Amino acid sequence: MAEVINMPRLSDTMEEGKIEVWHKKVGDKIAYGDILAEIETDKAVQEFEADIDGILLWILNEGESTPVESPMAIIGEEGEDISGLLPGGSEENKSSEKSANQKEGETPEVSEIPEDKDDMDDVEEGAADADSSSKSDGTTEIPENVQIINMPRLSDTMVDGKVEVWHKNIGDKVAYGDILAEIETDKAIQEFEADIEGVLLYRIEEAEAVPVDSLMAIIGPEGTDVSAIVASGGKLESKQAPTTENKEVKQEKETQKKEEKTVEVSKDQRIFISPLAKKLAGEKGIDFTQIKGSGENGRIVKKDVENYKTAEKTQEKPVAAKTTPTTLVSGESEKVANSKMRQTIAKRLSQSKFTAPHYYLNIEVDMENIMAARKQINEIAEVKISFNDIIVKAVAMALRKHPQVNSSWTDTETIWHGDINIGVAVAVPDGLVVPVVRHADQKSLSDISTEVKDMAGRSRDKKIKADELEGSTFTVSNLGAYGIESFTSIINQPNSCILSVGAIVEKPVVKNGQILIGNRMKLSMACDHRTVDGATGSLYLQTLKQYLETPMSMFL
């Protein structure tokens, strides 16, 4: 008996998924554990395995998004009638059967288009005297092979997005994997790749902010009239998901699989590479095992293959949005539009400051032993260790001893986190971002240093991934490099605390009744009084001070 495979929920913030690529086509035999498809969620592209055996009878189109728990595929016995299980049920049997039997790579029809020219004229000159694709309820039937591209959700907090720059003009041909645009979210600017082919028929204006899931572009056959689609805001004719009366749907197993497609190189080494990058490397005769990937988990993407062969060519990057005013003279003023990042910073910090009852604990640390230890480490280490790397490590280890500080407040409960993920504030041209060092208490100083340098560099180049900015449990903000001796910070919610780190200052200190020259550093910790009381925060800072003043204790 046929089984409906629904779109699984592959992340806690996932609302819909998009089929990136199918590994099986209609008519193929499916065995338990086979990789059916690669699904793009709001955070990553993940492989999806079959948990039943049978024949693949129907699939959603590649590049098509659908809500979680809505139909994605149907598996059953060869020749089995699935008309009652298809989206829309028996009322759409004719078009559904066409979808179920479509050739691989074709786009199923959403609406019936008259095949005869005279029939088309009848539609255009009908008594309704309105656009043939418009519905009375405001939805629109989409012409054959026309694909709507909506504003994607590129982070879990993204509400709307702005196209910073388009890489394709209206009328340009678009191929799978082409960079269509650079989109500014509330956290970073990210490149957006096409996952369909055709001609760009419509696009929103650059610098225009639109809500997530609203119309951003339209791709289809050259010359297609899309005015009615644009006028309707890209609303599609709604389809009903199969009900329990049609079929008792089996609950999908939602075990999260590895995030990226991999290619086996040897028993001990794996190379992460996208299907498009692998294909392009083969066409260019490039050994992709020699390419360093810039994607998540070192994944090789299309641009890595292109840049590998044309590395000697410097490609001019589009100019980013203006973030600082020009030189002004007396009597002049200039208005600079607030970027999405600045708007989000303002919103989240205001929310934190006015909802979390902040209080501040200050302490001064003797840095003599840390300075000596760092000098010795850097004489033998391949990776140069900074003072901030040592502070991040010490902060994480102290949190392991004081789990109440590693917490988050909600209206109904306080969450004590088992993972220690340290956010490290990084200044960027238009504000700041907070990349996250995960499991920092378990990492070596070299690992922390490498990770922080990499993420800080990509943050400034606007290449940081959205999921690398999420999940912190404690934050460190260091302005010592700017000569700031002490300062206070606003808590980076949902964290309970943030540590402000000042500069190491040479100053007179009293030791054993004598005035000597010492090196001291001031720390200020902002705490949320709802989760961390004064005594709890003070005990934490004492442990942190011990680690910093006797660095060997971190390795015991």
N, C-alpha and C positions, 0 to 999 in steps of 0.2 A: 504494500500500500504506500502511495506517495507521501513524502514528508516535505513540509515547507521549512526551508532554512531561513530564519530571520536574521537581520543585521544585528550582530552581537554588540554588547556594550563593552568596549575594550579599554576604557578608562573611566574614572569616576566622574569626569566632566563631559564625557562624550554624549552628544545629543543626536548626531547623525554620522553616517560613514559614507565613504565614497570608494567604489571599486576601482583600485588603481590598475590591476591587471588580473585576468582570469588565467589560471594554470590548467583549466579543463574547459572543454567546449561542449555544447549541447550534443548529446548522443554518446559521450564518453562514459566508460565504466568507472565508477567511483568505489574506492576501497577505504575502509576505516583508516584514518591517519594520513590520507592523501592531502597534499596542499591544494586547496580549492582555489584560493584567491589571495591577493594582497590588498588589504583594506587600509585606506587612509583615514585616520582618526583626527581629533583636534590636536594630537601631540606627536604622532609618528605613523609610519606605514608598518603594518604588522601582517604576518602571514596567518591565514585562517585554515585550520584543518577540518576535514570531514570526520564526523563521528558515527556515520552510518554507511552501509554499502548500497549500491544500486546504480541506476543510469541517470545521468544529468539530463533532466527534461526541460528545464527553463532556467535562464539566468538574467539578472539585471544587466544593463549595458555597462561596459567599461566607461569610467568617467562620470557615471551617474551617481548622485548622492541620494540617500534615502534615510529616513529617521530610524533610530534604534528600535528593534522589535518589529520592523516592517519587512515584507518579503524581499529576499535577496536571491534565492534559488529554490528549485524544487528537484528532489531526487526520488525516483521510484523505479518501477519496472518498465522495461522497453515496451513502447506502444500504449502505455497506460493513459487513460483520459484524465487530464489535469485541468480541464476547462473550469471546473468549479473552484479550483484553488488559486487560479491566476488573479492578480490584482484587478478588482472590478467584478469578479465572478462571471456568471453566465451572460451578463448583459454585454460583455465585451469579448465573447468567445472568438469572434472572427479575427479581431486585431490581436488578441492574446495568442491564438494559435500561430499567427504569423510571426509573433515575437519568439515563440517557443521553437519554431523551425527555422529561424533566421540563420544565415551564414555567419561564420565568425567574422567580426569586424564591422558588420552592418549595424545601422541604428534603426531600431523598430519604429514604426509609425506611431505617433501619438494621436493624430487625427486623420480622417479619411480625406484624401485629396483627389478630386475628380481627375481621371486619366485623360479624358477627351477634352480638347480645347473648347468645343461647343458647350460641354458641361461646365467648364470653368467660366465661360462667359455668362452662363445662366446664373452661376453663383454670384458673380460680380454685379450683375444687373438685377438681382432678386428684389422682391417686394420689400424686404426688410430695409433696403437702402442704407446698409451699414457694412462695415468691414467684415468680410467673411470669417475672419479668425477671431473676432471678438464675441464674447459671451455676455449675456445680460447680467451675469453675476460678477462681471469684472475680470474673469479669468480668460485666458487666451489659448486657443489650440495652436501648438507650435508646428510650423511647416516641417516637412520631411528633412532630416539630416541637419536641422538647425539646433545648436546647443547653447543653452544659457549658462553663463558663468556668473555665479553670485560672489559677493564679497566673502572670502573664507574667514573662519574663526582661527586665528593664528596663535592665540593664547587663551588660557582659561578665563581671563578677566577682560578680554577684548569685547567691546560693545559695538564699535564701529571702526572703520578703517579708511585710510586716505591713500590714493594712488600718488606716490611721490613722483614717479616718472614712468611713462609707457615706453616699452622697447619695440612695440609694433604700432603701425599706423592703420587707420581704416583702409581696407583694400589690400593689405599685406597678407601673404600666405603664412599660415601658422602650422608648424609641424610639432609632433609630439616631443615634449621636452624643451621646446623653445622657452626662453625667458620672456614672458608677456609683460610683466611690470614689476616695479618695486613698491611694496605696500608698507605704509607706516602704521604700526599698531600702537598700543599703549606702552609697549616695552622696547621695541626695536623696529628697524626697517628690514624687511625680508623680501627676497626674490620669490616670485610666483611663476611656476612653470605651467605650460599648457599640457593637458593630458588628452587632448583631442586634436584632430587635424581639420583644416578648412581655411576659410578667408575671414579675417576680422571685419565684421559687419557693423559693429557698434561698440563704443567704449565710453565710460564716463569721463568727465574732464579731470585733468591732473589737478591735484590739491583739493579735490572735492571729497569731503568725508561722507560716507554712506554707511548705514547700519549693516551689521553682519547678516548674511543671507539675503541681502537685497541685490538688485541687478547691477552688475559691474561691466559685463561685456557680453557680446553675442558672436558666435562663430558658426559659419555655415557655408553653403555653396555660394559662389560669386554671383552677385546680382539679385540675391534674395531680398524681398521687401520685408523689413523687420519693424516698420513703423508702428504697427499695431502692438507688437510685443513690447516695444519701448514705452508706448503710451500706457500699457497696462502694468508697467513696472516689472515685466517678466513673469507675471503670475501664470502658472501652469494649470491646466484643467486637473482638478483633484481626482485622485483614484482611491477607492476604498481598499483597505487591507483585508485579506481573508478573515472571516469570523470563525468562532468556534463551531458554528453550525456547518461551515464548509468542511472543516478539518480540525481534529484535536492536535494542535501544534506541539511538537516535542520541545521541551526547554533546551535552549542551546547551552552547551558547556562553554563557559567564558574564561577558560584558562588562558592567560596571556602568554603568547609565544614570543620568540625572539623578535626584536623590533625591525630588523632589516633583512633583506634577502642576502644570503652569503654564498660564496663560491668556494668549494673545498680546494685548497692548494696542497696541503699535506696533512698528516695526522696531527701535527702540532701547530699548524698555522692556518688561519682563515682570513680571507680577504673579503671585506664588505663592499659590494658594488651594486649599483642600481642596474636593472635590465637594460635601460637605454644607454648607460655609460658602457656597459659590457659590449653591446652591439656596435656602438660607435668606435670603441677601441679595436674591435675586430675588423671593421671597415677600414680603419686607418693603419692597421698592421702594428698596433702598439701593444706591448706586453703590459697589461694593466697591473701585474704584480709589482711593477716598478713605480707605480703612481702613488703619491701620497694623497689620501682623500681628505677633503675639507668638510664633509658632511658629518652627521651624528655618528658617534662611535668610529670615526675615521672612515666613514662610508665614502666610496668614490662616486661622484656624480658627473653629469655631462660636462660641466665646465672644467673639471679637473682633467678630463681627457683632452679637451680642446686646449687648455693652458699648457699641458705637458708637451704638446707638439709645437705650440706657438709661444713658448715661454719667453722667447727673445723679443716678442712684440709687446709693447706696453699699450694696453687698451685704455683709452680715456674714459674715466668714470663720470657719470652724470653729476652735476653739481647738486649738493644736498640743499635742503631748505635752509633759509637764512636763520641763524641762531643768535647772532650778535648784531647790534646796530653798527652802522658806519660811524666814522668820526663826525661828531656834530659840533656846531658852533653855537654861540649864545643866540637865543631867540628861535632856534630850530628844534624840531622834535620829529621823531620817526616812530611809526607804528609797525611792530613786528608780530605777525600772527602767532598765537600760541600753538605749538606743535602738540600732537597727541600725547607725546611723552610728558611735556610740561603740564598739560591738563590732568593727566593721570597722577603725576607726582603731587600736584596741588590737591587733588581730590583725596588721595589715599593718606597723605600726611595730615591733612586737616581732619579727616575722619579719625586717625589715630590719636592726634593731639587732644581732640575734644571728646573722645569716648573713653580712652584709657587714662586712668588717673596716674600720671607720671610722677615719679620722685627720683632723686639722683643720689648716687653714692660715689664718693671720690676717694682715691687712694694714690699714693706715690710709691714707685717701685725703684729699687736700686738695680741699675742695669749693668754694673761692672762685670759680673760673672757671665751674663748673656753676651756681652760684647766680646769677651775673651773666648767663649765657647764658639760663637759664630766665626771668629777669625780662624780657629783651629779647624772647624768643619769645612770652611771654604778653601782651605789649603789642600784638602784631599778630595773634596766632592766634585763630581763632574757638573752638577747643577749648583749654581751659586744661590745660597740661601739668604733671604732678606730677614730683617727684624720682624716684618709683618708675618712672614711664614711661620716663624717661631711662636709669635703671639697667637696665630690661628690654631696651631697645634696645642699650645698650652690652654687656650680657651676651651677647646674641645675636650681635652683630658679632664679639666676641672668640672665640666658639665657632667661627665660620667659619675663623678662623686656627688653631684648636687642635681639630681634629675628634676627637682621642682622648678629649677631655673630654666630647664629645657622644656618649656610647656607652652600651651596656647589656651586662651579663654574663649568659651562660647557662652551663650545665654543659659544653657542648661547644664554644662559640665566643663571641667578643666581637663585638658588632654596632656598627659605626660608622654613625651615622645621617646621611643626606644632608640631611634636613629638620631645621630648627632650630625646635623647638616648645617655648616657654617656659611652664612651669606657674607660676602666681602664687597663692600660698597666700592664702586668704580666710577670715577668722574668721566663723563663723555661730553662732547661739545654742547649738547642741549639739556644736560641735567646729570642724572646718575642712574646706574642700573646696579643690580645686586646679584651677580653670578653666585652659584651655590657649590661649595665643596662638600660633597656627600661623604658621610662616614669619616669625617676628618679625624676623629680620635683613633682610627685604625690605620691611617696613612702615615708614611714616612715624611720627613721634612722635604726630601727631594720630590716626592709625589705631589705634595701640597704646592711647592714652589712652581713645578712645571704646570700644574693645573691652573693655578691662579694667573700665571703669566699668559697662558694660552687664552683663557676666557677673558682676561682684561683686554688683551690685544684685539680679540674678535668683537668685544663690546664696543671699543672705540671705532672699529671699522664697520660697525653695524652688521656683523655677521654672526652674532650670538644667537643660539637657538632658544626658542621660547621656553622649552622645558628645562633649560639650564638656569633659568631665572626663577624657578619655582621650587617650593618644598623646603625652604630654610627653616631652622628651628631657633637660631640665634644669629645675630648680625654683628659684624665688626666694621667700624668706620675709622679709618686712620688718616689724619691730616698732618702727621708729623713731618712728612716730606715738604709741606708748605710752610714749615716753621711755626705752626700753631702749637702752643704749649698745653692748652687745655680748652675743652669745649664740651657742650652737651648735644645730644642727638635726639631726634624723635623716633620712637619705637617703630620698627618695620613690622607691622602686624601681618600675620597672626603671631609673631614672636612675642614673648613676654619681656625680653630685654634686648638692649643694644649697647655695645661697649664702644666708647669714644677714646681713641688712642692719640696722645699728643707726641710732641717731639722729644727726643732724648737731649737733655740740657745739661751742660757742664756747669756746676754750681758749688758753692761752699756747703759742706755737710759736716755734721758733728759725729765723730766715730771715737768711741772709747775716751770721751772727754776732750778730744782734740778736733780742731777745725781743719778739715782736709778738703781737697777738690774731688768731687764725685760726679757721677753721671746718673741722673734721675729722669724718670718718665712718669707723667701723670695719666691716670686712667679715670674715666667717669662712666658709670654705668646707669643708664636710664632703665627703670623697672616699672612694670605694670603692677600697681598695688593690689589688683584683684587676684593675682596669682602668686606674686613674690613679695613676701613681707620684708621689712627692713633687716631683721636678723638673718633671714635666709639669704638675702642678697649679700650681706656683709660676710657671712661664712664662705660664700662662693668666692668673693674677691680675695679673702685670706688664702684660700687654696690656690687661686690663680697667682697671687703674689709669691707664694712659696715656689711654685713651678718656675716662675721667671727669675727669681733671685737665686735658686739652686737648680739650674737646668738639668743636672744629672738625675734629679729625682723623676724627671719625665721618662727616663729609660729604665727605671727600677721596677 
